[in-house]
């Protein structure tokens, strides 16, 4: 059982999931993930979202413990994604007189998830800026469409100045894990929310008008201190600006020769004065972390083998994911390898052409199977062009 006192009136009733293998069936979460839910205890009781089906039983126990014999009056539905909505129908069965408070879009989508009798009578739909009084606490609602689903809204509690931020400011990792916020928050943001920078910017503008003292997200820790740091990270990430000066060397190698060239490029970039050089083997390393690092740094070197008249699939996958997440505003260098008909560069450029605001280096390095001294000299020229 996990309950945490945020204040006398606001309690955490979510749950850690430390046995999940893949979040959204695609992202590795070695330290698990948390599903966050909260309760506001006032003249009226508001429950802020539910949790994933994997932890619904624990959530119900936490809720019962916090209520201590009281009944719930409202369930605030910020986001209908299943990791936050699995308990909605159970809530309506346990508290048949309670109202479900959500956006108009959420109400239209809810029947896709559950058949809830007398839904019209149970639902209160709210619009931008509307408020709900619980007694001494008041919730104000702000629509956040496409952060990162169309029905999303966030809530600002005006008395204690708490922003319930839905998936915003969330991160991978269970609350029981002691780890740096930025790394797993960055990996979470770019892989899940990254495509939707413009809607996030819109939400941040709304948040800037509020006096926020605490942020309560649906994943990850409750944020109470140094809030400008977290908000600043979101400003940078959602505007697609590089977070740090540096280079990610992303390698897709079949037999190891291309990887040897990529590792040599790491050394040459360091010798050329790059502030930071990161390396990822796209065939073996976590793809979500590769996406994270591509967005983190201001430059990217793609080093890939030719394959079936195109580019080796791990690189193709990486570039397509970057395109899906609106990758932009970066400098790109290209190294290709081929034993008889090098074609990786052409294929990589074709995918890069689907993205905007990229600076592609003029110097393209073409290797025939293994790197030679002449190739190293060309790679040095590319390194200098990358570092600038």
DOFI-683598 format. One line per field, with one value per residue (C-alpha): x, y, z; residue in one letter. Coordinates in pm, whole numbers. Layout:
BEGIN
x <- [X/...];
y <- [Y/...];
z <- [Z/...];
residuo <- [A/...];
***
This chain:
BEGIN
x <- [0/143/-9/177/69/127/-60/-331/-592/-404/-289/-108/-275/-89/129/473/501/843/767/659/897/800/606/351/484/793/1000/1239/1181/1454/1346/974/718/468/98/1/-340/-435/-721/-831/-1018/-1247/-1621/-1633/-1382/-1218/-1014/-761/-741/-706/-422/-325/-510/-188/-222/-595/-635/-358/-507/-848/-690/-503/-820/-1019/-746/-737/-1114/-1140/-1513/-1595/-1735/-1590/-1789/-1589/-1345/-1140/-1040/-738/-638/-804/-493/-535/-246/-452/-811/-838/-1022/-1293/-1571/-1477/-1499/-1850/-1958/-1805/-1936/-2256/-2354/-2018/-1970/-1707/-1546/-1373/-1335/-1604/-1367/-1300/-1671/-1710/-1419/-1505/-1759/-1476/-1317/-1611/-1986/-2101/-2478/-2636/-2314/-2484/-2614/-2277/-2064/-1979/-1796/-1580/-1436/-1128/-1098/-1406/-1384/-1514/-1538/-1469/-1502/-1183/-1018/-1107/-1002/-959/-948/-723/-751/-430/-525/-248/-38/-37/-396/-677/-893/-627/-684/-487/-612/-486/-583/-604/-566/-254/-131/-91/-80/-209/-21/-146/146/333/649/630/918/1000/1105/913/893/1091/1386/1647/1764/1823/1501/1630/1759/1443/1215/1395/1370/1000/929/1091/968/610/528/805/597/369/603/361/75/321/431/66/19/337/204/-110/99/307/-2/-40/138/248/407/374/345/168/220/66/410/716/784/585/783/798/1140/1328/1025/1188/1442/1172/968/1285/1361/1013/1057/1377/1246/914/1081/1318/1622/1937/1979/2360/2643/2771/2752/2575/2744/2473/2602/2429/2688/2644/2979/3168/3353/3107/3118/3498/3461/3203/3428/3713/3482/3419/3792/3826/3538/3697/4030/3850/3724/3366/3222/3072/3059/2806/2791/2509/2505/2158/2160/2210/2147/1813/1651/1455/1779/1925/1625/1674/2041/1967/1739/1973/2276/2311/2482/2435/2664/2497/2726/2559/2614/2442/2185/1955/1993/1924/2044/2083/1738/1839/1943/1628/1422/1613/1565/1197/1145/1322/1100/788/902/957/1336/1478/1729/2038/2360/2396/2703/2686/2922/2823/2982/2937/3142/3040/2763/2747/2392/2330/2391/2126/1871/1955/1928/1588/1455/1630/1457/1123/1242/1283/1549/1840/2188/2339/2717/2853/3125/2986/3230/3207/3394/3449/3426/3704/3843/4168/4406/4240/3901/4038/4152/3802/3650/3877/3736/3383/3470/3593/3275/3061/3245/3259];
y <- [0/336/664/991/1317/1605/1836/1796/1786/1634/1271/1045/708/580/272/165/-100/-264/-584/-431/-523/-268/55/94/-243/-76/122/-51/56/-112/82/37/315/479/529/839/920/1173/1260/1606/1587/1884/1938/1742/1469/1464/1172/1277/999/624/386/100/-232/-391/-189/-124/-346/-160/174/76/-20/310/502/320/388/761/800/637/580/887/866/1020/1295/1341/1156/1399/1235/1415/1153/838/639/295/337/614/513/144/212/442/186/32/379/433/99/175/533/532/886/1039/1255/1207/1537/1550/1735/1710/1508/1266/1209/1124/879/715/463/319/206/119/74/289/303/648/811/1140/1174/1086/1317/1681/1819/2124/2384/2605/2806/2665/2589/2331/2418/2142/2373/2556/2408/2498/2321/2522/2332/2395/2203/2044/1873/1659/1658/1390/1273/1499/1471/1575/1846/1960/2099/2384/2383/2751/2734/2522/2624/2269/2184/1833/1806/1479/1322/1652/1652/1276/1030/662/496/387/635/390/439/698/841/1170/1321/1464/1148/938/1242/1330/975/971/1311/1264/910/966/1336/1454/1486/1738/2028/2298/2181/2155/2512/2620/2450/2608/2951/2878/2750/3069/3265/3054/3069/2704/2576/2201/1984/1649/1444/1110/942/1010/1217/1507/1824/2091/2252/2434/2431/2673/2397/2147/2405/2525/2172/2148/2485/2360/2016/2133/2401/2137/2340/2140/2098/2058/2114/1777/1500/1166/911/661/341/60/-207/-560/-732/-474/-277/11/11/37/344/494/440/607/898/935/978/1223/1435/1448/1550/1818/1972/1847/1941/1596/1284/1009/678/432/95/96/-283/-345/-40/92/269/501/620/679/899/1083/1158/1264/1536/1623/1725/1981/1746/1391/1165/876/585/294/0/-40/-319/-458/-151/79/124/-133/-159/-45/290/310/243/509/775/696/730/1066/1177/1067/1273/1590/1591/1927/2209/1985/1949/1608/1424/1107/809/516/178/-66/-350/-311/-50/193/330/396/771/811/622/817/1148/1048/1007/1321/1512/1440/1649/2026/2267/2024/2126/1836/1849/1868/1614/1258/982/667/359/43/-241/-129/213/310/597/804/747/870/1191/1246/1168/1432/1687/1584/1610/1966/2054/1907/2083/2407];
z <- [0/-103/8/42/203/-35/201/464/188/-106/-99/-343/-405/-709/-747/-861/-1132/-1104/-1298/-1631/-1914/-2181/-2137/-2418/-2539/-2685/-2432/-2194/-1833/-1626/-1318/-1379/-1394/-1162/-1228/-1034/-889/-625/-391/-274/58/119/166/-157/-244/-586/-714/-976/-1240/-1193/-1283/-1513/-1490/-1363/-1041/-1008/-701/-517/-624/-488/-157/-139/-219/49/303/229/223/566/533/324/-27/-341/-513/-834/-1056/-1262/-1592/-1732/-1987/-2122/-2211/-2049/-1804/-1640/-1704/-1622/-1296/-1430/-1457/-1122/-970/-1107/-962/-623/-612/-821/-716/-808/-1115/-1384/-1480/-1820/-2147/-2412/-2629/-2344/-2298/-2666/-2647/-2314/-2459/-2667/-2341/-2116/-2128/-1836/-1774/-1762/-1875/-1963/-1608/-1457/-1672/-1623/-1923/-1864/-2098/-2093/-1772/-1600/-1229/-983/-613/-362/-60/31/-279/-637/-955/-1272/-1600/-1899/-2222/-2351/-2679/-2831/-2516/-2625/-2696/-2819/-2506/-2252/-1996/-1691/-1363/-1145/-780/-692/-312/-284/-631/-760/-1129/-1206/-1533/-1689/-1882/-1881/-1667/-1638/-1648/-1662/-1336/-1027/-739/-529/-766/-671/-1002/-1179/-1314/-1642/-1813/-1789/-1824/-2147/-2281/-2185/-2341/-2683/-2737/-2622/-2644/-2877/-3192/-3025/-2950/-3062/-2835/-2544/-2613/-2603/-2267/-2128/-2220/-2019/-1728/-1734/-1627/-1312/-977/-964/-643/-703/-1015/-985/-1304/-1397/-1407/-1198/-887/-751/-822/-550/-566/-843/-1074/-1323/-1397/-1500/-1689/-1862/-1980/-2129/-2300/-2463/-2554/-2696/-2910/-3055/-2956/-2869/-2497/-2505/-2748/-2861/-3117/-3121/-3346/-3442/-3596/-3788/-3869/-4008/-3959/-3753/-4019/-4012/-3632/-3644/-3866/-3630/-3329/-3519/-3591/-3218/-3164/-3453/-3323/-2980/-3135/-3336/-3012/-2981/-2642/-2595/-2812/-2744/-2927/-2991/-3166/-3321/-3360/-2990/-2775/-2652/-2949/-2720/-2562/-2907/-2989/-2660/-2735/-3093/-2954/-2669/-2877/-3155/-3404/-3529/-3732/-3912/-3989/-4170/-4397/-4732/-4742/-5013/-5230/-4934/-4578/-4298/-4128/-3776/-3924/-4132/-3818/-3624/-3893/-3938/-3564/-3568/-3854/-3664/-3364/-3572/-3544/-3658/-3597/-3602/-3802/-3970/-4096/-4306/-4333/-4554/-4615/-4902/-5047/-5413/-5445/-5152/-5133/-4764/-4794/-5064/-4854/-4539/-4723/-4860/-4506/-4382/-4662/-4489/-4192/-4169/-4051/-4084/-4193/-4389/-4409/-4764/-4694/-4722/-4631/-4845/-4722/-4922/-4665/-4426/-4343/-4513/-4442/-4715/-4550/-4218/-4381/-4525/-4184/-4028/-4272/-4177/-3807/-3857/-4047/-3769/-3487/-3684];
residuo <- [X/X/X/X/X/X/X/X/X/X/X/X/X/X/X/X/X/X/X/X/X/X/X/X/X/X/X/X/X/X/X/X/X/X/X/X/X/X/X/X/X/X/X/X/X/X/X/X/X/X/X/X/X/X/X/X/X/X/X/X/X/X/X/X/X/X/X/X/X/X/X/X/X/X/X/X/X/X/X/X/X/X/X/X/X/X/X/X/X/X/X/X/X/X/X/X/X/X/X/X/X/X/X/X/X/X/X/X/X/X/X/X/X/X/X/X/X/X/X/X/X/X/X/X/X/X/X/X/X/X/X/X/X/X/X/X/X/X/X/X/X/X/X/X/X/X/X/X/X/X/X/X/X/X/X/X/X/X/X/X/X/X/X/X/X/X/X/X/X/X/X/X/X/X/X/X/X/X/X/X/X/X/X/X/X/X/X/X/X/X/X/X/X/X/X/X/X/X/X/X/X/X/X/X/X/X/X/X/X/X/X/X/X/X/X/X/X/X/X/X/X/X/X/X/X/X/X/X/X/X/X/X/X/X/X/X/X/X/X/X/X/X/X/X/X/X/X/X/X/X/X/X/X/X/X/X/X/X/X/X/X/X/X/X/X/X/X/X/X/X/X/X/X/X/X/X/X/X/X/X/X/X/X/X/X/X/X/X/X/X/X/X/X/X/X/X/X/X/X/X/X/X/X/X/X/X/X/X/X/X/X/X/X/X/X/X/X/X/X/X/X/X/X/X/X/X/X/X/X/X/X/X/X/X/X/X/X/X/X/X/X/X/X/X/X/X/X/X/X/X/X/X/X/X/X/X/X/X/X/X/X/X/X/X/X/X/X/X/X/X/X/X/X/X/X/X/X/X/X/X/X/X/X/X/X/X/X/X];
***
